[in-house]
Amino acid sequence: MSALETMGIHVESSHHEVASGQFELDLPLLPALVAADTVTTLKPAVKELARERGMQATFMPKPLADAAGSGMHVHQVLVDRTGRSVFDDPDDAYGLSPIAKAFLAGQLEHAPGMSALVAPTVNSYKRLVPGYEAPVAGSWGRHSRGALIRVPTPVRGDASPGEVFGARLELRLVDPSCNPYLAFTAMLAAGLDGLDRGCELGPPLEELEHGFGGGGHSVTKPLPASLGEALAALEMDDVITDALGSELMELFRSAKKLEWEAYRRQVTPWERDTYFQRS
């Protein structure tokens, strides 16, 4: 954290996470482009700091099969020209304004196509499984750590210059293998489409009411279970593809299809251990 501070990257807090050797770095709210620059700088800096100490750092979404994966939860606030949040409504049960609800609904609707950009590797979908506090379907809520979008309890008070208090939307689908410029663009396009079309937000699904990872997810739209499914969903999402432009999307899809086809041709040790003698 001290080294990052000298590079101009402020880290609000850091703590040990669930898995062995797993740590969380919490960055402050930043303008989207500045946030993307910061993430892009932070990753190689952390890796180099680890290397200098004879260790290895990875931002791989799921490096260990039986341990929690590493996400990149993104907190989102939309502000007006004065810097005031337009997501906040103190009179709403979840603190969400109509703008926030439409934005949230847009992201839920576009989550399948958005997945290919915010969770863009074969390994990404090893993280998105039940039981590890990762989203597996398009739900939202406050208490559910398996929600696609969580709405933390709003913090209100007298904000300092540059601070934004009130409601925020925590998108938990994103992982650190993504290109943050592409990921944030897709997220913004999905949310703004919800605003443009006035998308209606369905009811929240809370783990305290429905059981973590259980029946609460059964009535929601499932997320892609693989990179192949995510790429197919992206092909059908005109809002996301239009937001990034035809040339960039063609390059992205071509590269990711090659990655997916190369993975599909692999024969893993698990397959040999399971099927070699049986077949």
ABEGO torsion letter per residue (X at the ends): XAAAAAAGBBBABBBBBABBGBBBBBBBBBBAAAAAAAAAAAAAAAAAAAAAAGBBBBABABABAABBBBBBBBBBBBBBAAGBBAABBAABAAGBBAAAAAAAAAAAAAAAAAAAAABABAAAAAABBBGAGBBABBBBEAABAABABBBBBBBBEBBBBGBBBEBBBBBAABBAABBAAAAAAAAAAAAAAAAAAGBBBBBBBBAAAAEBGBAAAAABBBBBABAAAAAAAAAABAAAAAAAEAAAAAAAAAAAAAAAAAAAABBBAAAAAAAAAAX
